[in-house]
Amino acid sequence: MTRKELREDIFKAIFERISLGEKNEFSLELFRENKSVDELAFFDLIVNGTEEKDAYLQKIIGRYAKDFAVERLYKIDLSLLVLASFEILFTSTPPKVAINEALELLKIFSTEKSAQFVNGILAAVLKDKDKLLQEYENPATEEEPPPQKKEELKERIEQQEEAPKSTLWISKGYKKK
C-alpha cells in the first residue's frame, strides 16, 4: 500500500470521527486490515494523534479560517485540515508533502472552491509552525493585558457600572460624569 492510499484511509477515519463525534472502533479495525507493521504504526500515529490533539488543531484552524466558524466548515475540508495540520506540526512528514497530499485528497472528495481555502490555512500553519508548537507546549491560560490597558479596562468597567441602565446614552456617545 502506498503512503497516498494509506493517507486516504487515515482521512476517512478522521472524517468519520469528526462527523460522528466519536471514533468507530469497528471501522478502525476494517481500516487496519491488510496493513504492514510500518503502515499500522503510521496509521495509528496519525489517527490517535489527531484525536488526542483535536481541540488544539481545530482551535488553530478556526484562527486561520478567519470568517468561518469551525463548526460550519465542510466536514471533509475540516478533516483534511486536521490531518495535514497534525502532519505539519507533529510528524516528520515534510510539510510540503502533507499539504500536497491534502490538496490531492481534496480534489477527489471536496469542491473546487475548497482548494484555495484549505491551501491558505495550511500555508499559514506552516508559516507559523514554530510559534504554534511553542503555544501547544506552553499553553497560556489567558493573555494578561499590559498594565496600561489593564487600567483602561478597569476605568471602562467602573464607568459602565455607574452608567444609567438605558442603552440610549451609549448609542449617542454620552458619558456619565
FITOR-993273 format. One record per residue: x, y, z of N, C-alpha, C, CB in turn; residue in one letter. Coordinates in steps of 0.001 Angstrom, whole numbers, plus 524288, in hexadecimal, padded with zeros to 5 digits. Glycine has a CB too. Layout:
<recs>
REC    n_x    n_y    n_z   ca_x   ca_y   ca_z    c_x    c_y    c_z   cb_x   cb_y   cb_z  residuo
REC      X      Y      Z      X      Y      Z      X      Y      Z      X      Y      Z        A
...
</recs>
This chain:
<recs>
REC    n_x    n_y    n_z   ca_x   ca_y   ca_z    c_x    c_y    c_z   cb_x   cb_y   cb_z  residuo
REC  8034F  7FB63  80000  80000  80000  80000  8037B  804DB  80000  7FC3D  7FFFF  804CB        M
REC  80235  8088E  7FCAE  8054E  80D57  7FC6B  803C9  810FF  800E7  8048B  81018  7F714        T
REC  8072B  814BA  80201  805F8  818A1  80603  8010C  81BB1  8048F  80AA0  81C64  806C3        R
REC  80061  81C9C  7FF8E  7FBCB  81F79  7FDB0  7F6CA  81C77  7FF00  7FC2B  82070  7F7B9        K
REC  7F6C9  8175D  7FDFA  7F23C  81414  7FF3B  7F16D  813CB  80523  7F2EE  80E82  7FCF5        E
REC  7F5B4  8135B  807F1  7F56B  81330  80DA3  7F333  81847  80FCB  7FAD6  81222  80FFA        L
REC  7F4FB  81CA2  80DA9  7F315  821C1  80F59  7ED3B  82254  80E3B  7F62A  82625  80C9C        R
REC  7EB6F  8200E  809FF  7E5D5  8203B  808C2  7E2B3  81D47  80CE8  7E4C9  81DE2  80344        E
REC  7E49B  818BB  80E9C  7E1FA  815E1  812D7  7E20A  81907  817EB  7E499  81088  813B5        D
REC  7E664  81B87  818FB  7E6C7  81ECC  81DAE  7E2DA  8233E  81D60  7EC63  820FC  81E58        I
REC  7E293  825C8  818D3  7DEC5  829F8  8180D  7D93A  82803  81916  7DF30  82C2D  8127B        F
REC  7D7EB  8237A  816FD  7D2A5  8215B  817B2  7D182  82052  81D76  7D1FB  81C4B  81486        K
REC  7D559  81E56  8204B  7D49F  81D55  825E4  7D3DA  82277  828E0  7D95A  81A4F  82821        A
REC  7D6DC  82672  82791  7D64C  82B8C  82A1C  7D107  82DF0  828B9  7DACA  82F44  82880        I
REC  7CF8B  82D9B  823D0  7CA7B  82FA9  82212  7C60B  82D13  82510  7C9C3  82ED1  81C27        F
REC  7C64F  827F7  825A3  7C235  8252B  82878  7C1F3  826EF  82E2C  7C325  81F3F  8282E        E
REC  7C676  8278A  830B0  7C688  8293D  8362A  7C44D  82EBF  836B5  7CC23  8290E  8385D        R
REC  7C5D0  8323D  8333B  7C3E4  8379E  83382  7BE0E  837D2  83256  7C6E8  83B24  82FAC        I
REC  7BC4D  834CF  82E8B  7B6C3  834D3  82D14  7B354  8327F  8315A  7B5F9  831CE  82801        S
REC  7B528  82E38  833B9  7B210  82B96  837C1  7B2D5  82DF2  83D2E  7B371  825D9  837E6        L
REC  7B72D  830A2  83DEA  7B85C  832C0  84314  7BB24  82ED8  84697  7B36A  8348A  845AF        G
REC  7BC3C  82A42  84494  7BF24  8264B  84782  7C184  8226F  843A6  7BB89  8236A  84B87        E
REC  7C594  81FAC  8456C  7C7F3  81BFD  841C5  7C4D5  816EB  841BE  7CDBB  81AED  84337        K
REC  7C4F4  81451  83D4C  7C224  80F76  83C7B  7C62D  80B12  83C4D  7BEC4  80FA4  8375A        N
REC  7C682  80815  84074  7CA7C  803F0  840CE  7C9E4  7FFDD  83C7F  7CA2F  80143  8461E        E
REC  7C50B  7FEA6  83B0B  7C425  7FAD2  836E5  7C69D  7FCA8  831C7  7BE3D  7F9DD  83623        F
REC  7C599  80191  83061  7C7DE  803BA  82B8F  7CDCE  803D0  82BDA  7C5CA  80947  82A8D        S
REC  7CFDC  80558  8305A  7D58D  8058E  830EB  7D7FA  8002D  83017  7D70C  807AC  83654        L
REC  7D56A  7FC19  83212  7D76E  7F6CD  83144  7D75D  7F55E  82B73  7D432  7F2D0  83470        E
REC  7D33E  7F703  828B5  7D30C  7F5FD  82312  7D768  7F8E1  82037  7CDB8  7F797  820D6        L
REC  7D85E  7FDBE  821CB  7DC9A  800BA  81F5D  7E1F3  7FE4B  8207F  7DC7F  80664  82148        F
REC  7E27E  7FBD3  82515  7E787  7F98C  8269A  7E8C1  7F46A  823CB  7E79B  7F8A3  82C6B        R
REC  7E4C7  7F1F8  8218F  7E59A  7ECEC  81EF6  7E972  7ED69  81A6F  7E064  7EAB8  81CFC        E
REC  7EC83  7E952  819CA  7F028  7E8CC  8155D  7F432  7ED2B  81504  7ED20  7E89E  81058        N
REC  7F5E8  7EF0C  81974  7F9FB  7F30F  81982  7FED9  7F0D0  81C1E  7F815  7F818  81C69        K
REC  80358  7F277  81A51  80848  7F0BB  81C9A  80902  7F358  821EE  80CF7  7F203  818E9        S
REC  80CF4  7F1AD  824B5  80E1E  7F3E1  829D6  80F49  7F9BA  8295D  812C7  7F0FF  82C60        V
REC  81255  7FB36  82577  813A1  800BD  824B6  80ECC  803F0  82350  817C5  80154  82070        D
REC  80B7E  801BA  81FFE  806B1  80475  81E80  80317  8051F  8232D  803DC  8017F  81A21        E
REC  802A5  80112  82664  7FF6B  8016A  82B1F  80190  80580  82EEB  7FF1D  7FC10  82DD6        L
REC  806AC  805B6  82F5C  80911  80990  832E5  807C1  80F1B  83114  80F19  808CC  83327        A
REC  80838  81019  82C00  806F6  81546  829DE  8011F  8166C  82A72  80898  8159F  8240D        F
REC  7FDD8  8129B  82928  7F831  81332  829A7  7F6B9  814A0  82F3F  7F563  80E26  827FB        F
REC  7F8A3  81194  83304  7F74B  81285  83886  7F97F  817AC  83A7F  7F94C  80E0F  83BEE        D
REC  7FE40  81906  838D3  80091  81DFF  83A69  7FD0C  8228D  838E2  805FE  81EAA  837F3        L
REC  7FB4D  82292  833FE  7F834  826F4  83215  7F2A7  826D2  8344C  7F808  826E7  82C1C        I
REC  7F017  82255  83411  7EAA8  821FD  835E1  7EA56  82334  83BBC  7E85F  81C78  834BF        V
REC  7EDB2  820C7  83ED8  7ED92  821C5  84483  7EF80  8273C  845DA  7F0E0  81DB8  84765        N
REC  7F375  8290C  84308  7F592  82E41  84409  7F1AF  8328C  842CF  7FA79  82F16  840E6        G
REC  7EED6  831FE  83E71  7EB00  835FF  83D18  7E675  835F8  840F5  7E8FA  8352A  83783        T
REC  7E52D  83164  842F4  7E0FF  8312A  846E9  7E2C8  833BC  84C03  7DF5A  82B69  847F2        E
REC  7E78B  8327D  84D9A  7E9B0  834A1  85279  7EA45  83A99  85238  7EF02  8321E  853A7        E
REC  7EBDB  83C90  84DC2  7ECEC  84228  84D39  7E893  8450A  84A49  7F21A  842F6  84A6B        K
REC  7E40B  8429C  849CF  7DFC9  844BF  846B1  7DE31  84A43  84863  7DB20  8412A  84701        D
REC  7DD93  84B20  84D65  7DBDC  85049  84F3E  7DFC8  8547E  84DA1  7DB2B  85048  85542        A
REC  7E4CD  85361  84E41  7E8C6  85737  84CCB  7E8E4  85806  846DD  7EE2F  85577  84EC2        Y
REC  7E8A7  853C3  843E5  7E8CF  85436  83E31  7E428  8575A  83C25  7E8E2  84EC3  83BAC        L
REC  7DF87  8564E  83E3A  7DAED  8593A  83C78  7DB30  85EF0  83E35  7D5EB  856AD  83E8F        Q
REC  7DD9E  85FDD  842A2  7DE4D  86549  8446E  7E1C0  8685D  840A0  7E0B9  86563  849FB        K
REC  7E616  8660E  83EFA  7E97E  868F5  83B64  7E713  86953  835F4  7EEE4  86659  83B0F        I
REC  7E437  8655D  8345A  7E179  865A9  82F51  7DD89  86A20  82F84  7DEAF  86060  82E00        I
REC  7DAB4  86A82  833CC  7D6F5  86EC2  8347A  7D98A  87417  8346F  7D400  86E0E  83983        G
REC  7DE31  87459  83692  7E119  87946  836A9  7E26D  87B17  8311E  7E61F  878AC  839E6        R
REC  7E3F2  8776E  82DC8  7E585  878D3  8287C  7E0F6  878F8  8249B  7E992  87506  82697        Y
REC  7DCAC  87689  825F9  7D7FA  876AE  822A1  7D4CF  87B72  82444  7D49D  87176  8231D        A
REC  7D6F2  87FED  82376  7D51E  884CD  825C4  7CF3A  885A1  825F2  7D76B  88919  822EB        K
REC  7CC87  88574  821AA  7C6F5  886B7  821B4  7C378  881E4  821EA  7C59D  889E2  81CF2        D
REC  7C5B1  87D7A  82356  7C2B8  8789F  82376  7C33E  87608  828C8  7C48E  874E6  81F21        F
REC  7BED1  874AF  82B1B  7BEE6  871B6  82FF9  7C05A  86C13  82EA5  7B97B  871FF  832E0        A
REC  7C38C  869AF  831D4  7C550  86453  830DC  7C09F  860A6  8304A  7C8ED  86271  83557        V
REC  7BC99  86187  83371  7B7FF  85E2C  83348  7B530  85E72  82E07  7B443  85FA8  837A0        E
REC  7B603  862A5  82B19  7B34E  8636C  82624  7B679  861A5  82168  7B1EB  86914  8258A        R
REC  7BB5C  86028  82242  7BE93  85E44  81DE6  7BC8A  858FA  81C0E  7C46B  85DD8  81F89        L
REC  7BD36  857E6  81706  7BBFB  852A9  81515  7BF31  84ECF  81842  7BD24  8521E  80F0B        Y
REC  7BCBD  84A9F  819E4  7BF7A  846AF  81D13  7C40D  84451  81A0C  7BBA9  84251  81ECC        K
REC  7C376  843EF  814EE  7C7C4  841E5  811B9  7CC6C  84599  81207  7C603  84128  80BF1        I
REC  7CB63  84AA2  81149  7CF9B  84E80  8117B  7D210  84EA6  816E6  7CD8C  853F4  80FFD        D
REC  7CECB  84E88  81AF0  7D0C5  84EA3  8204A  7D420  849D1  82159  7CC36  84EEF  8243A        L
REC  7D261  8454F  81F96  7D561  8407B  82073  7DAB6  840C2  81DD5  7D25A  83BBB  81E65        S
REC  7DADB  842C5  81913  7DFDA  84353  8165A  7E34E  84767  818EC  7DEF5  844C1  810A9        L
REC  7E0F0  84B9B  81ADB  7E3F9  84F93  81DA7  7E647  84D58  822B1  7E089  8545B  81EE4        L
REC  7E340  84A40  82580  7E523  847CA  82A54  7E9A2  84415  8290A  7E0A3  844CC  82D28        V
REC  7E8DB  840CE  82510  7ECE6  83D10  82379  7F1F4  83FD6  821F8  7EAF7  839BA  81EE4        L
REC  7F1A0  84391  81E6E  7F65C  84631  81C82  7F8DB  84996  820BD  7F512  8498E  817B4        A
REC  7F5B3  84C40  823DD  7F7DF  84F80  8281E  7FAD2  84C1B  82C02  7F379  85291  82AF6        S
REC  7F8A1  8478F  82D47  7FB4F  843FC  830D8  8007C  84233  82E7B  7F7D2  83F38  83219        F
REC  80060  840C3  8298A  80537  83EFD  82700  8094F  84351  826DE  80413  83D18  8216D        E
REC  807A7  84814  825BA  80B4C  84C7B  8257C  80DB9  84D75  82AD6  80880  85173  82385        I
REC  80A78  84D5C  82EDE  80C4B  84EE5  83416  80EDE  84A7A  8372F  807C9  850FD  8372A        L
REC  80CE9  845B9  836A8  80E6E  841AA  83A64  810F3  83CC5  8380B  809C9  84012  83D5D        F
REC  8121C  83CC7  832FD  814B3  83835  830BD  8197D  839EE  82D9E  810E0  83516  82D37        T
REC  81C61  83614  82BCD  82105  83740  828AE  81FC6  83789  822D6  82539  83324  829A6        S
REC  81AC5  8371F  82181  8193E  837A0  81C04  81AC8  83D0B  81A10  81340  836B0  81B4D        T
REC  81D62  83D61  815A2  81E9D  84295  81392  8198A  845B5  812D3  821AD  84227  80E4B        P
REC  8195E  84A73  814D4  8148B  84D8A  81498  81241  84E1C  80F1B  8158C  852DB  816C9        P
REC  81595  84EC6  80B40  81391  84F5C  805E7  810E6  84A5A  80408  81806  850D5  80224        K
REC  812CA  845E4  805CE  81046  840EE  80479  80AE7  840AA  80714  813BB  83C36  80630        V
REC  80AA4  8421B  80C0A  805A4  84205  80EE0  801A1  8458C  80C39  8066D  843BC  8149A        A
REC  80355  84A29  80AB7  7FFC8  84DE2  8081F  7FE22  84BCD  802CD  8026A  8534D  80783        I
REC  801E1  849EA  7FFB7  800A9  847E7  7FA86  7FCE2  84347  7FAD2  805AD  84648  7F7B6        N
REC  7FDD4  83FB0  7FE69  7FA64  83B22  7FEF2  7F4EA  83CC3  80096  7FCA5  83742  802EC        E
REC  7F489  84095  80412  7EF62  84288  805B8  7EC81  844E7  80115  7EFF1  846A0  80A26        A
REC  7EF43  847DD  7FDE6  7ECD0  84A4A  7F955  7EB36  84632  7F546  7F08B  84E45  7F6DC        L
REC  7EE43  8420F  7F4B8  7ECD2  83DDA  7F11F  7E7DC  83B18  7F2FE  7F157  839E3  7F097        E
REC  7E783  83A0F  7F80D  7E2C0  837A9  7FA2F  7DE1A  83B5E  7F9B3  7E392  8361E  7FFF5        L
REC  7DF20  84041  7FA3C  7DB05  84437  7F9BF  7D8AB  8441D  7F447  7DD33  849B4  7FAF8        L
REC  7DBFE  8437C  7F058  7DA15  84343  7EAF1  7D65F  83EAB  7EA23  7DEAD  842DB  7E720        K
REC  7D74A  83A78  7ECEB  7D40C  835CB  7EC6A  7CEF9  8364F  7EF89  7D717  830F7  7EE3A        I
REC  7CF59  83846  7F457  7CAEE  837FB  7F7F7  7C7F9  83D14  7F8E1  7CCD0  8360E  7FD04        F
REC  7CA0D  84180  7F752  7C788  84676  7F89F  7C663  849B5  7F3C5  7CAF1  84992  7FC5C        S
REC  7C530  84EA2  7F497  7C3CB  8521E  7F04A  7C89F  854E8  7EE2D  7BFB3  85620  7F214        T
REC  7C82A  85713  7E98C  7CC82  859F6  7E72D  7CDE4  85ECF  7EA58  7CB27  85B85  7E191        E
REC  7C9ED  86146  7EC8B  7CAC8  86619  7EF7E  7CDD8  86533  7F481  7C59B  8689D  7F0C7        K
REC  7CDB9  8607D  7F67D  7D04C  85F58  7FB75  7D63C  85F6C  7FB23  7CE8D  85A22  7FD68        S
REC  7D864  85E48  7F69E  7DE16  85DC7  7F624  7E0F7  862BB  7F7C2  7DF89  85C64  7F092        A
REC  7DF37  86732  7F5E0  7E1D8  86C17  7F72B  7E163  86D40  7FD06  7DF87  870A1  7F3F4        Q
REC  7DCCB  86C54  7FF2F  7DBCA  86D37  804BE  7DF55  869CA  80820  7D604  86C1F  80605        F
REC  7DF5A  864BB  80701  7E279  86105  80A07  7E849  86221  8095C  7E13D  85B61  8085F        V
REC  7E9F8  86335  8049E  7EF73  86467  8039C  7F12B  8693C  806B7  7F05A  86544  7FDB7        N
REC  7EDD7  86D32  806F3  7EF20  871EE  809DE  7EFD4  870E8  80FA7  7EAF2  875FA  80916        G
REC  7EC60  86DBC  811DC  7ECC8  86C7A  81771  7F1AE  86941  81880  7E7E1  8697D  81950        I
REC  7F2AF  86568  8153E  7F74E  8621C  8160F  7FC57  86532  8154F  7F737  85D70  81251        L
REC  7FC5D  868D9  811AE  800F8  86C38  810F6  801E8  86F7E  815D6  80046  86FD2  80C24        A
REC  7FDBC  87168  81837  7FE41  87481  81D07  80029  8711C  8218C  7F8FE  87714  81E76        A
REC  7FE41  86C4F  821E8  8000A  868B2  825FD  805D9  867A3  8254E  7FCE6  8637E  825D4        V
REC  8077E  866B3  8207A  80D07  865B8  81F65  81058  86A81  820C1  80DCE  8643D  8199B        L
REC  80E7D  86F15  81F38  81164  873F2  8203E  81223  874CE  82623  80E7E  878AE  81DCE        K
REC  80E1A  8738D  82938  80E45  8746F  82EDC  80F83  86F81  83200  80921  876A2  830A7        D
REC  811BD  86B9C  82F6F  812A9  86688  831E8  8157B  866F6  8372D  815CF  86318  82E44        K
REC  819CB  869B7  8375A  81CD0  86A16  83C37  819A3  86CAD  84088  821E1  86D25  83B4E        D
REC  816EF  870D8  83F33  813AD  8739A  84308  80F3E  87010  844FB  81166  878AC  8409C        K
REC  80CDC  86D1F  84171  80887  869B0  842E5  80A5F  86531  8465C  805DF  86788  83E00        L
REC  80EFA  86313  84535  81119  85EE2  84884  81263  860EA  84DF4  81601  85C7E  84602        L
REC  81495  8659C  84E22  815CF  867FC  85339  810C6  868F9  85642  818E6  86D2D  85281        Q
REC  80CCE  86ADB  85397  807BC  86BD1  8560E  80568  866B9  85820  803F1  86E68  85227        E
REC  805EF  86279  85520  803DE  85D6B  856CA  806C3  85B6D  85B9D  80446  8596C  85254        Y
REC  80BEC  85BFA  85B96  80F11  859FE  85FE3  80EA6  85D54  864CA  814AD  859A1  85E3E        E
REC  80DAE  8625F  86428  80D48  86600  8689C  8083A  86920  86834  81215  869BF  868CF        N
REC  803C3  86686  8690D  7FED8  8696A  86872  7FE40  86D92  86CAD  7FA2B  865A6  8689C        P
REC  7FCEE  8723B  86AF8  7FBEA  8767F  86EAD  7F638  87607  8704D  7FD1F  87C13  86C36        A
REC  7F530  876B0  8754E  7EFCB  87652  87716  7EC8F  87AAB  874A6  7EF7F  87693  87D18        T
REC  7EE4F  87F5C  8751A  7EBFC  883D3  87272  7F024  887F7  87210  7E708  885E6  8755A        E
REC  7F02B  88A9E  86DB6  7F40C  88EB5  86D1F  7F2BA  89336  870BF  7F45B  89093  8676B        E
REC  7F683  894E6  873AC  7F5DF  8993E  8774A  7F696  89E58  8744A  7F9D3  898D9  87BEB        E
REC  7F2B4  8A1D5  87491  7F364  8A6C9  871CF  7F7CD  8A9FC  87437  7EE4D  8A9EE  871E0        P
REC  7FA65  8AD3F  87120  7FE85  8B089  87349  7FC45  8B421  87780  8012B  8B3C7  86EEB        P
REC  7FF8D  8B5EB  87B37  7FD9F  8B915  87F99  7FA62  8BDD2  87DE6  8022C  8BAED  882D8        P
REC  7FC08  8C083  879D0  7F926  8C517  8780B  7F3AD  8C382  87645  7FC19  8C7DE  87394        Q
REC  7F349  8BF65  87342  7EE3A  8BD7B  87169  7EAE8  8BBA1  875FE  7EEF7  8B904  86D6F        K
REC  7ED76  8B948  879D5  7EAB9  8B766  87E75  7E7E7  8BBEB  88128  7EE92  8B4BB  88244        K
REC  7EAA1  8C04B  881BC  7E84D  8C4E5  88437  7E3CA  8C70F  88100  7EC6C  8C920  88506        E
REC  7E47A  8C732  87BD8  7E04D  8C904  8786A  7DB7F  8C587  878E8  7E22D  8C92C  872B9        E
REC  7DC55  8C07B  87919  7D7F8  8BCDD  879B1  7D537  8BDA3  87EE9  7D9DE  8B73C  87933        L
REC  7D847  8BE72  882F7  7D616  8BF60  88829  7D29E  8C43D  88820  7DA7E  8BFF8  88C3E        K
REC  7D484  8C87A  885B1  7D188  8CD54  88558  7CC75  8CC81  88259  7D4CB  8D19B  882BA        E
REC  7CCC0  8C9C3  87E0B  7C810  8C8BA  87AF0  7C403  8C5AE  87E0D  7C97B  8C5BC  875FD        R
REC  7C5CE  8C1D4  880E9  7C23C  8BEAB  88413  7BFA5  8C211  88833  7C528  8BA11  886AC        I
REC  7C2BA  8C560  88AB5  7C088  8C8EB  88EA6  7BC90  8CC97  88C38  7C4DF  8CC12  8914F        E
REC  7BDB7  8CEB4  8879A  7BA12  8D230  884E6  7B504  8CF56  88395  7BC91  8D462  87FE6        Q
REC  7B56D  8CA89  881ED  7B0C4  8C790  88093  7AD6C  8C674  88562  7B249  8C275  87DEC        Q
REC  7B004  8C562  889CB  7AD18  8C456  88E91  7AA2B  8C92C  8906D  7B0BF  8C266  892D6        E
REC  7AC69  8CDC2  88F85  7A9F8  8D2A4  89128  7A603  8D4A0  88D2A  7AE1E  8D6C3  89216        E
REC  7A629  8D2A5  88874  7A2DA  8D4A5  88440  79D26  8D331  8851A  7A4B7  8D292  87EFD        A
REC  7999F  8D670  88308  79413  8D516  88361  79315  8CFF6  8806F  7909A  8D993  88120        P
REC  78F0A  8CD53  881D7  78DEE  8C838  87F94  78BBA  8C895  87A08  78A26  8C54C  88306        K
REC  78A69  8CD31  8783D  7887F  8CDE1  872ED  78D0A  8CD78  86F1E  785AC  8D32E  87250        S
REC  78BF8  8CB66  86A7F  7900D  8CB05  86680  79042  8CFE9  8631A  78F27  8C636  86314        T
REC  78C9C  8D38A  863ED  78C69  8D840  860C5  79174  8DB5E  86140  787C4  8DB9B  8625A        L
REC  7938A  8DBCD  865F3  79844  8DEE5  866BE  79CEF  8DC8A  863DB  7997C  8DF56  86C92        W
REC  79D08  8D764  86313  7A15B  8D4E5  8604D  7A114  8D648  85A83  7A13C  8CEE1  86110        I
REC  79C6F  8D5D1  85845  79BEF  8D6C5  852AA  79CD2  8DC74  85152  7969D  8D515  850C1        S
REC  79BEA  8E013  854FC  79CAF  8E5A4  853F9  7A241  8E769  85558  798B5  8E8D8  85715        K
REC  7A547  8E3F7  857D1  7AAB2  8E547  85925  7AB2E  8E876  85E25  7AD29  8E840  854B7        G
REC  7A714  8E89C  8614D  7A753  8EB8E  8662C  7AA6E  8E895  86A3E  7A1D5  8ECBB  86838        Y
REC  7AD13  8EB7D  86D88  7AFE4  8E91D  871EB  7ADB3  8EB75  876DF  7B5F7  8EA03  87187        K
REC  7ACE4  8E82A  87AAC  7AAF9  8EA1B  87FAF  7AFAD  8EC38  882A5  7A811  8E5B5  882E6        K
REC  7AEE0  8F0D0  88503  7B32B  8F337  887ED  7B298  8F262  88DA9  7B381  8F8F4  886CD        K
</recs>
